[in-house]
Amino acid sequence: MKALVTGGGGFLGRYVVQQLLARGDEVVAFARGDYPDLSKMGARLIRGDLQDVDAVTAACAGIDAVFHVASMTGYWGPWDAFYGANVIGTENVIAACKAQGVPKLVYTSTPSVIFDNTPHEGADESLPYPERYENHYSHTKAIAERAVIAANSNNGLCTVSLRPHLIVGPGDRHLVPRIVARAGAGKVPQVGDGTNMADLTYVGDAARAHLLAADALAPGSPAAGSIYFITQGEPVNVWSWINELLEALGKPRVRGQVPLWLALAASSTLEAAYRTLPLTGEPRLTRFLANELATSHYYDISRAKKDLGYEPQIDMAETTRRVIESLKTTV
């Protein structure tokens, strides 16, 4: 098929592009930046902004499946920036698919859209959206996901949303390297009692889930109009896993412990300061991040196994080994 991958130059998007090319599909990568290596792989690069509906519509011409991976991530920043990239950008992708007669749209969502500051232990896709959100990323991704699912039609565009949780692996320049760098420097104390568990998703398996979802999409199929959690299916103790990485890299283990209530109080003060004072950057800790670091959040992937044929290709031991190897050159 001929596929369009938005955010093809990003961490997950690059793996989606590689796997599509590896199986013989024709790939167009849509991105704001210039990525000559994508062209060397065999993809065609189109530079553009998702908020430019004409550019998105033109990119969707002749496409059989759109993988909408691009988004603005992070736990701090202005509402307009997140809304423009995540909501308006997604609305433009949906409109472009309809205008160009694209039959399939696979959307990259996140479990953050249903995170309500309470433990999620083996939760499935029936978990509702919360009434309020602690950050703009989660909120705007939830709005976009709802729009994608609402756009599903048995007579036109078929849509599906995937929620990979905490994607890790070679090529990650943000999530794990950032945590390890801060923790190794003593800037991230343990938040909570240290018993919380979380799912991780190896980037190669996250990308493979996208291809499986596109293949499963058809009018009236179980995948059409559905949402799926994607993980390795092996929850780990958050703080034990972070310390395992630190020890493998020759860095000191996480130092200090802060109860969640105190972390929430401190982060509320920091957020208020960053909203009212002319401070640059982002708070060291936010309420969303404090809750994420202290509560369990792992999900049931049985629905993805049943409907999409998804099975993690590597276990958590191998995932951790690959993460450690990649960190040796980035941290």
C-alpha positions as CSV (number, residue, x, y, z in Angstrom):
1,M,0.0,0.0,0.0
2,K,0.9,3.6,-0.2
3,A,1.2,5.1,3.3
4,L,1.6,8.5,4.8
5,V,3.3,8.9,8.1
6,T,3.0,12.2,9.9
7,G,5.9,12.9,12.2
8,G,8.0,10.4,10.2
9,G,11.2,11.9,11.4
10,G,10.4,11.4,15.1
11,F,11.2,8.6,17.5
12,L,8.2,6.3,16.8
13,G,7.4,7.7,13.4
14,R,10.9,6.7,12.1
15,Y,10.3,3.1,13.2
16,V,6.9,3.0,11.5
17,V,8.5,4.3,8.3
18,Q,11.2,1.7,8.5
19,Q,8.8,-1.2,9.1
20,L,6.5,-0.2,6.2
21,L,9.5,0.1,3.8
22,A,10.9,-3.3,5.0
23,R,7.7,-5.1,4.0
24,G,7.6,-3.3,0.6
25,D,5.1,-0.5,1.1
26,E,5.5,2.9,-0.5
27,V,6.0,5.5,2.2
28,V,5.5,9.3,2.3
29,A,6.8,11.0,5.4
30,F,5.2,14.3,6.4
31,A,7.3,16.4,8.8
32,R,8.2,20.0,9.6
33,G,12.0,19.4,9.5
34,D,14.4,18.0,6.9
35,Y,15.3,14.4,7.3
36,P,17.6,13.3,4.5
37,D,18.1,9.9,6.0
38,L,14.4,9.1,5.4
39,S,14.9,9.7,1.7
40,K,18.0,7.4,1.8
41,M,15.8,4.7,3.4
42,G,13.4,5.0,0.4
43,A,10.7,7.2,1.8
44,R,9.5,10.4,0.1
45,L,9.7,13.4,2.4
46,I,7.1,16.2,2.3
47,R,7.9,19.1,4.6
48,G,4.9,20.9,6.0
49,D,2.9,21.9,9.1
50,L,-0.1,19.9,10.2
51,Q,-1.9,23.2,10.9
52,D,-1.7,23.9,7.1
53,V,-4.8,22.1,5.9
54,D,-3.9,22.6,2.2
55,A,-0.5,21.0,2.7
56,V,-2.0,18.1,4.6
57,T,-4.7,17.6,2.0
58,A,-2.1,17.6,-0.8
59,A,0.0,15.0,1.0
60,C,-2.9,12.7,1.4
61,A,-3.5,12.4,-2.4
62,G,-3.4,8.8,-3.5
63,I,-2.7,7.5,0.0
64,D,-4.1,4.1,1.2
65,A,-3.4,4.5,4.9
66,V,-2.4,7.5,7.1
67,F,-0.4,6.9,10.2
68,H,-0.9,10.0,12.3
69,V,2.0,9.8,14.7
70,A,3.0,13.5,15.0
71,S,2.0,15.5,18.1
72,M,3.3,18.0,20.5
73,T,4.4,16.2,23.7
74,G,5.5,17.4,27.1
75,Y,3.9,18.2,30.5
76,W,4.4,22.0,30.4
77,G,3.7,24.7,27.8
78,P,1.0,27.1,26.5
79,W,-2.4,25.8,25.7
80,D,-2.5,27.2,22.2
81,A,0.7,25.4,21.2
82,F,-0.7,22.0,22.3
83,Y,-4.2,22.7,20.9
84,G,-2.8,23.8,17.5
85,A,-0.5,20.8,17.0
86,N,-2.7,18.1,18.6
87,V,-6.3,19.1,17.9
88,I,-6.2,21.4,14.9
89,G,-3.5,19.2,13.3
90,T,-5.6,16.0,13.8
91,E,-8.8,17.7,12.6
92,N,-6.9,18.7,9.4
93,V,-5.6,15.1,9.0
94,I,-9.2,13.8,9.3
95,A,-10.5,16.4,6.8
96,A,-7.7,15.6,4.4
97,C,-8.4,11.8,4.5
98,K,-12.1,12.4,3.8
99,A,-11.3,14.9,1.0
100,Q,-8.9,12.5,-0.7
101,G,-10.8,9.3,-0.1
102,V,-8.2,7.8,2.2
103,P,-9.8,4.5,3.5
104,K,-7.7,4.1,6.7
105,L,-6.4,6.3,9.5
106,V,-4.3,5.0,12.4
107,Y,-3.9,7.5,15.2
108,T,-1.2,7.4,17.8
109,S,-2.8,8.3,21.2
110,T,-1.6,7.8,24.7
111,P,-2.9,6.3,28.0
112,S,-2.5,9.8,29.4
113,V,-5.9,10.6,27.9
114,I,-7.5,8.6,30.6
115,F,-5.1,9.2,33.5
116,D,-7.1,10.6,36.4
117,N,-4.4,10.6,39.2
118,T,-5.6,7.3,40.6
119,P,-3.8,3.9,40.1
120,H,-4.6,2.0,36.9
121,E,-3.9,-1.6,37.5
122,G,-4.7,-3.9,34.6
123,A,-7.2,-1.3,33.3
124,D,-8.8,-1.9,29.9
125,E,-10.3,0.3,27.2
126,S,-13.6,0.8,29.1
127,L,-11.9,3.2,31.4
128,P,-13.6,6.6,30.9
129,Y,-12.0,10.0,30.1
130,P,-11.6,12.0,33.3
131,E,-13.6,15.2,33.9
132,R,-10.4,17.3,34.2
133,Y,-6.8,17.1,33.2
134,E,-3.6,18.1,34.9
135,N,-1.8,19.1,31.7
136,H,-2.5,20.4,28.2
137,Y,-0.9,17.4,26.5
138,S,-3.3,14.8,27.9
139,H,-6.3,17.1,27.4
140,T,-5.6,17.9,23.8
141,K,-4.7,14.3,22.9
142,A,-8.0,13.2,24.4
143,I,-9.9,15.8,22.3
144,A,-8.0,14.6,19.2
145,E,-8.7,10.9,20.0
146,R,-12.4,11.5,20.3
147,A,-12.4,13.2,17.0
148,V,-10.6,10.3,15.3
149,I,-13.0,7.7,16.7
150,A,-16.0,9.9,15.8
151,A,-14.8,10.1,12.2
152,N,-15.0,6.3,11.7
153,S,-17.5,5.3,9.1
154,N,-18.6,2.0,7.5
155,N,-19.0,3.8,4.2
156,G,-15.8,5.8,4.1
157,L,-12.9,6.4,6.4
158,C,-12.1,3.7,8.9
159,T,-10.2,4.9,12.0
160,V,-8.4,3.3,15.0
161,S,-6.6,4.7,17.9
162,L,-3.6,3.1,19.6
163,R,-2.4,4.0,23.1
164,P,1.2,2.8,23.5
165,H,2.5,3.4,27.1
166,L,5.9,5.0,27.8
167,I,7.7,4.1,24.5
168,V,11.3,3.2,25.0
169,G,14.2,2.0,22.9
170,P,17.1,3.1,20.7
171,G,16.5,6.5,19.2
172,D,14.7,7.9,22.2
173,R,16.2,11.4,22.9
174,H,13.8,12.6,25.5
175,L,11.9,10.3,27.9
176,V,14.3,7.8,29.4
177,P,17.5,9.8,28.8
178,R,16.0,12.8,30.5
179,I,14.9,10.8,33.5
180,V,18.2,9.0,33.8
181,A,20.2,12.2,33.5
182,R,18.1,14.0,36.2
183,A,18.0,11.0,38.5
184,G,21.7,10.3,38.1
185,A,22.4,13.9,39.1
186,G,20.3,13.6,42.2
187,K,17.5,15.9,40.9
188,V,14.7,13.2,40.9
189,P,14.0,11.8,44.4
190,Q,11.7,8.8,44.7
191,V,8.1,10.1,44.8
192,G,5.7,7.9,46.8
193,D,6.5,4.6,48.6
194,G,8.3,3.0,45.7
195,T,5.8,0.1,45.1
196,N,4.1,1.5,42.0
197,M,4.2,-0.6,38.8
198,A,4.1,0.6,35.2
199,D,4.0,-0.7,31.7
200,L,6.6,0.1,29.0
201,T,6.4,-0.3,25.3
202,Y,9.4,-1.2,23.1
203,V,9.4,1.2,20.1
204,G,9.7,-1.6,17.6
205,D,6.6,-3.3,19.0
206,A,4.8,0.0,19.2
207,A,5.5,0.5,15.5
208,R,4.5,-3.0,14.6
209,A,1.2,-2.5,16.3
210,H,0.5,0.4,14.0
211,L,1.0,-1.8,10.9
212,L,-1.2,-4.5,12.4
213,A,-3.9,-2.0,13.1
214,A,-3.8,-0.7,9.5
215,D,-4.0,-4.2,8.2
216,A,-7.0,-5.0,10.5
217,L,-8.9,-1.9,9.5
218,A,-11.9,-2.5,7.2
219,P,-15.6,-1.4,7.3
220,G,-17.4,-3.4,10.1
221,S,-14.1,-4.9,11.4
222,P,-13.5,-5.0,15.2
223,A,-10.7,-2.5,14.8
224,A,-12.8,0.1,13.0
225,G,-13.7,2.8,15.5
226,S,-11.8,1.1,18.3
227,I,-9.1,2.0,20.8
228,Y,-6.3,-0.3,22.0
229,F,-3.7,-0.2,24.7
230,I,-0.2,-1.3,23.5
231,T,2.5,-2.4,25.9
232,Q,5.0,-5.2,26.5
233,G,2.5,-6.8,28.8
234,E,5.1,-7.0,31.7
235,P,4.7,-4.3,34.3
236,V,7.8,-3.3,36.1
237,N,8.4,-1.6,39.4
238,V,9.1,2.0,38.3
239,W,11.8,2.9,40.8
240,S,13.6,-0.5,40.6
241,W,13.7,-0.2,36.8
242,I,15.1,3.3,37.0
243,N,17.7,2.2,39.5
244,E,18.6,-0.8,37.2
245,L,19.4,1.6,34.4
246,L,21.4,3.9,36.7
247,E,23.5,1.1,38.0
248,A,24.2,-0.3,34.5
249,L,25.4,3.1,33.5
250,G,27.6,3.5,36.6
251,K,25.5,6.2,38.1
252,P,24.3,6.5,41.7
253,R,20.9,5.1,42.5
254,V,17.9,7.5,43.1
255,R,18.6,9.4,46.3
256,G,15.9,10.5,48.7
257,Q,12.2,9.9,49.1
258,V,9.3,12.4,49.0
259,P,5.7,11.4,49.9
260,L,3.2,12.1,47.2
261,W,1.3,14.7,49.2
262,L,4.5,16.8,49.7
263,A,5.4,16.4,46.0
264,L,2.0,17.6,45.0
265,A,2.2,20.6,47.3
266,A,5.6,21.5,46.0
267,S,4.6,21.1,42.4
268,S,1.5,23.2,42.8
269,T,3.7,26.0,44.2
270,L,6.1,25.6,41.3
271,E,3.3,25.7,38.7
272,A,1.9,28.8,40.2
273,A,5.3,30.5,40.1
274,Y,5.9,29.6,36.5
275,R,2.4,31.0,35.6
276,T,2.8,34.3,37.3
277,L,6.5,35.1,37.1
278,P,8.7,35.7,34.0
279,L,10.4,32.3,34.4
280,T,11.8,30.4,31.4
281,G,11.8,26.7,30.8
282,E,9.5,24.4,32.8
283,P,8.9,23.4,36.4
284,R,11.2,20.7,37.7
285,L,8.1,18.9,38.9
286,T,4.4,19.2,38.1
287,R,1.3,17.7,39.6
288,F,0.9,15.4,36.6
289,L,4.5,14.2,36.8
290,A,4.3,13.7,40.5
291,N,1.2,11.5,40.2
292,E,2.7,9.6,37.3
293,L,5.9,8.9,39.3
294,A,4.0,7.7,42.4
295,T,1.0,5.7,41.1
296,S,0.7,2.4,39.3
297,H,-0.4,2.5,35.7
298,Y,-0.4,-0.6,33.6
299,Y,-3.0,-1.8,31.1
300,D,-4.7,-4.9,29.7
301,I,-3.6,-5.6,26.1
302,S,-5.8,-8.6,25.5
303,R,-8.1,-6.6,23.2
304,A,-5.1,-5.7,20.9
305,K,-4.0,-9.4,20.9
306,K,-7.5,-10.5,20.0
307,D,-8.5,-7.9,17.3
308,L,-5.1,-7.0,15.9
309,G,-3.0,-10.1,16.4
310,Y,-0.6,-8.0,18.5
311,E,2.1,-9.9,20.5
312,P,5.2,-8.2,21.9
313,Q,8.2,-9.5,19.9
314,I,10.7,-9.1,22.8
315,D,10.3,-9.4,26.6
316,M,11.1,-6.8,29.2
317,A,14.6,-8.2,29.9
318,E,15.6,-7.7,26.3
319,T,13.8,-4.3,26.2
320,T,15.8,-3.2,29.2
321,R,19.1,-4.5,27.7
322,R,18.5,-2.5,24.5
323,V,17.5,0.6,26.4
324,I,20.7,0.4,28.5
325,E,22.9,-0.1,25.3
326,S,21.3,2.9,23.7
327,L,21.7,5.1,26.8
328,K,25.5,4.4,26.8
329,T,25.8,6.8,23.8
330,T,23.2,9.4,24.8
331,V,23.6,9.9,28.6
